[in-house]
Amino acid sequence: MFNEITLVGRLTKDAHGGTMHNAQQTPLTRFTLAVDRDYETAGGERPTDFWPVEIIGPYGERVGKHLFKGRLVLVSGSAHLDSVKDEDGNYHTYARVTATKLRFLDKNPVASEATAE
């Protein structure tokens, strides 16, 4: 089986860190990436998808310090679909990306390439 996704887009707001709810309290960095589609609609607009991205572990802590609103980044990792049951018994499915690689693509003075270890 193969599950890999690569996205290029801009952060919709600054990344925020926290920890996973596990015994090890693993660090977790999250942000949303706005990714334009490669076509325009009849009205001349380019649709945009908003992907929730998470980076797990110390790698996320390191790069998270440089993930600010508007930064242009490339992320690679795996895609996940999660289902949640609401109080009415209906299931809702949503996607997220767990990134293992991140590259800064803009000319920010602190820009660099980072890879999970």
Secondary structure in CASP SS format (residue, H / E / C, confidence):
PFRMAT SS
TARGET T0000
AUTHOR 0000-0000-0000
METHOD secondary structure of the structure
MODEL  1
M C 1.00
F C 1.00
N C 1.00
E C 1.00
I E 1.00
T E 1.00
L E 1.00
V E 1.00
G E 1.00
R E 1.00
L E 1.00
T C 1.00
K C 1.00
D C 1.00
A C 1.00
H E 1.00
G E 1.00
G E 1.00
T E 1.00
M C 1.00
H C 1.00
N C 1.00
A C 1.00
Q C 1.00
Q C 1.00
T C 1.00
P E 1.00
L E 1.00
T E 1.00
R E 1.00
F E 1.00
T E 1.00
L E 1.00
A E 1.00
V E 1.00
D E 1.00
R C 1.00
D C 1.00
Y C 1.00
E C 1.00
T C 1.00
A C 1.00
G C 1.00
G C 1.00
E C 1.00
R C 1.00
P C 1.00
T E 1.00
D E 1.00
F E 1.00
W E 1.00
P E 1.00
V E 1.00
E E 1.00
I E 1.00
I E 1.00
G C 1.00
P H 1.00
Y H 1.00
G H 1.00
E H 1.00
R H 1.00
V H 1.00
G H 1.00
K C 1.00
H C 1.00
L C 1.00
F C 1.00
K C 1.00
G C 1.00
R C 1.00
L E 1.00
V E 1.00
L E 1.00
V E 1.00
S E 1.00
G E 1.00
S E 1.00
A E 1.00
H E 1.00
L E 1.00
D E 1.00
S E 1.00
V E 1.00
K E 1.00
D C 1.00
E C 1.00
D C 1.00
G C 1.00
N C 1.00
Y E 1.00
H E 1.00
T E 1.00
Y E 1.00
A E 1.00
R E 1.00
V E 1.00
T E 1.00
A E 1.00
T E 1.00
K E 1.00
L E 1.00
R E 1.00
F E 1.00
L C 1.00
D C 1.00
K C 1.00
N C 1.00
P C 1.00
V C 1.00
A C 1.00
S C 1.00
E E 1.00
A E 1.00
T E 1.00
A C 1.00
E C 1.00
END
